[in-house]
Amino acid sequence: MTIFIFFSDKHSNNNNSPDTSSPVSIPRLEKQWSIFISLPLLFAYLTRYHPGTDRLRTNAFEVVGVDNTSTGIIHCEDCHSLADWIRAITNNITALLTQMIIYMSWVQERVTPAKHWQAWKPKYIALKGSDVYFFDMPPMQTRDWIRCDTAFKVYECMFKVVKDSDLLDDRQHCCTIHTGTGEIIYLNTDSRSDLLYLEKAWYRINHISLARLKNKTFGCTWRGRLSGLTLDLEVGFSLYDSETKSYMWSYKFSRLKGSSDDGKSKLKLHFSKEGSSQIEIREVECTNLQTLLFCIHAFLSAKLASVDPAYLTNY
């Protein structure tokens, strides 16, 4: 996202028809807007102060980019206009930073002896945008992110803190990341606080990314008919029939009471029947079952975080 500064250039338009009531033809002045300055807002900052002083500018500000490029002093008509501009620019800067990196740190990954001569090797993990990245070395340039070959959508994975009774060796403070493709990444942090910080960052980025994504649809079959199962943060579960081009059923997330699957493609969703204690079972078949299950869990977590602000702070 970039801020653009324009200036107007008045020029005459001689193609106007002359005024027959006047002996002299007066050309009309028109405005043309040209870009004077463009400045990327990522890592930029806005200031109202004179550089290096505590003197505040009156109804004026400047935006300074990460490379110290400045927009110059921008003067506003009044304090209300100033407040609007400051709010708009700072909100966009914050939004860009939020889309960037939520978490970056070294961890240890447990590997099989066939792949590595030691059981553990260092990995650099990053939570950015809606993805989790794994690097052998920290990313120093943009192309490092683009070329990363181990990256997954956070909402298509499952994060679990490993219980002490389930630890694979004497290393404590471990967690696993299960991917929709069937991989299980076993990680270790140096301390309990590091592990909890990673867990909190995971659920935070899941909430942010799904609040931005809003919904996701999986191709499936229902009663032998080609359908689409949509997970929507506001609506809940909806099934769309491709033949009739209509929604066959819809349930809010709060009505989901349980689920079961065959580990291959069939999934049964157990919903409470509206107005009674009975349970309705909806069975769908999806070839991408594991990713669908992880996405359901991610949407449920994001929905809970949206209705209960204390949910994220508890991690």
Residue pairs with C-beta under 8 A, 6 or more apart in sequence:
1 40
1 41
1 42
1 92
1 95
1 96
2 38
2 39
2 40
2 41
3 38
3 39
3 41
3 44
3 63
3 71
3 89
4 35
4 37
4 38
5 35
5 36
5 37
5 38
5 39
5 71
5 72
5 74
6 33
6 34
6 35
6 36
7 33
7 34
7 36
8 31
8 32
8 33
9 31
9 32
9 33
9 34
10 29
10 30
10 31
10 32
11 29
11 30
11 32
12 27
12 28
12 29
12 30
13 27
13 28
13 29
13 30
14 27
16 25
16 27
16 28
18 25
19 25
19 26
37 71
37 72
39 63
39 65
39 69
39 70
39 71
40 65
40 66
41 63
41 89
41 92
41 93
41 96
42 66
42 93
42 96
42 97
42 100
43 65
43 66
43 97
44 63
44 64
44 65
44 66
44 93
45 63
45 64
45 93
46 61
46 62
46 63
46 64
46 86
46 89
46 90
46 93
47 61
47 62
47 64
48 56
48 57
48 60
48 61
48 86
49 55
49 56
49 57
50 56
50 57
57 73
59 75
59 76
59 77
59 78
59 79
59 81
59 82
60 73
60 74
60 75
60 76
60 82
61 73
61 74
61 76
61 82
61 85
61 86
62 70
62 71
62 72
62 73
62 74
63 70
63 71
63 74
63 89
64 70
64 71
74 85
76 82
76 85
98 208
99 129
100 128
100 129
101 126
101 127
101 128
102 127
102 128
102 201
102 204
102 205
102 208
103 125
103 126
103 127
103 197
103 198
103 201
103 202
103 205
104 124
104 125
104 126
104 127
104 138
105 124
105 125
105 189
105 194
105 198
106 122
106 123
106 124
106 125
107 122
107 123
107 124
107 125
107 187
107 188
107 189
107 198
108 120
108 121
108 122
108 123
108 171
108 187
108 188
108 189
109 120
109 121
109 122
109 123
109 134
109 185
109 186
109 187
109 188
110 119
110 120
110 168
110 169
110 171
110 174
110 186
110 187
110 188
111 118
111 119
111 120
111 121
113 119
119 169
120 171
120 188
123 134
123 135
123 136
123 187
124 134
124 135
124 136
124 137
124 138
124 139
125 132
125 133
125 134
125 135
125 187
125 198
126 132
126 133
126 135
126 139
127 133
127 154
127 201
127 202
127 205
128 145
129 209
130 153
130 154
130 155
130 205
130 208
130 209
130 212
130 213
131 151
131 152
131 153
131 154
132 151
132 152
132 154
132 157
132 177
132 202
133 139
133 145
133 148
133 150
133 151
134 148
134 150
134 151
134 185
135 144
135 148
135 150
139 145
139 148
152 177
152 179
152 180
153 209
154 202
154 205
154 206
154 209
154 298
155 206
155 209
155 210
155 213
155 216
155 294
155 295
155 298
155 299
155 302
156 179
156 180
156 291
156 294
156 295
156 298
157 177
157 178
157 179
157 180
157 294
158 177
158 178
158 294
158 297
159 175
159 176
159 177
159 199
159 202
159 203
160 175
160 176
160 177
160 178
161 174
161 175
161 195
161 199
162 174
162 175
162 176
162 186
164 172
167 174
168 174
168 186
171 188
172 188
172 192
173 188
173 189
173 190
173 191
173 192
173 194
173 195
174 186
174 187
174 188
174 189
174 195
175 186
175 187
175 189
175 195
175 198
175 199
176 184
176 185
176 186
176 187
177 184
177 185
177 187
178 184
178 185
178 294
179 185
180 288
180 290
180 291
180 294
181 290
181 291
182 290
189 195
189 198
196 315
199 315
200 312
200 315
203 301
203 305
203 311
203 312
203 315
204 312
206 298
206 301
206 302
207 301
207 302
207 305
207 306
207 312
210 233
210 298
210 299
210 302
211 233
211 302
211 306
214 232
214 233
214 234
215 230
215 231
215 232
215 233
215 235
216 230
216 231
216 295
216 299
217 228
217 229
217 230
217 231
217 240
218 228
218 229
218 230
218 231
218 286
218 288
218 291
218 292
218 295
219 226
219 227
219 228
219 286
219 287
219 288
220 227
220 228
220 229
220 284
220 285
220 286
220 292
221 227
221 284
221 285
221 286
222 229
222 239
222 241
222 248
222 282
222 283
222 284
222 285
225 241
225 242
225 243
226 241
226 242
226 243
227 239
227 240
227 241
227 242
227 248
227 284
228 239
228 240
228 242
229 237
229 238
229 239
229 240
229 284
229 286
229 292
230 237
230 238
230 239
230 240
231 237
231 295
231 296
231 299
232 238
233 299
233 302
233 303
233 306
235 250
235 252
236 250
236 251
236 252
236 253
236 254
236 255
236 256
237 250
237 251
237 252
237 253
237 256
237 269
237 271
237 282
238 247
238 249
238 250
239 247
239 248
239 249
239 250
239 282
239 284
240 246
240 247
240 248
241 247
241 248
249 282
251 269
251 271
251 282
253 299
253 300
253 303
255 271
255 272
255 274
256 269
256 270
256 271
256 300
257 270
257 271
257 272
257 279
258 270
259 267
259 268
259 269
259 270
259 293
259 296
260 267
260 268
260 270
261 267
261 268
261 289
261 293
263 289
264 289
265 285
265 286
265 287
265 289
266 283
266 284
266 285
266 289
267 283
267 284
267 285
267 286
267 289
267 292
267 293
268 281
268 282
268 283
269 281
269 282
269 283
269 284
270 279
270 280
270 281
271 279
271 280
271 281
271 282
272 278
272 279
272 280
273 279
273 280
286 292
301 311
304 311
305 311
305 312
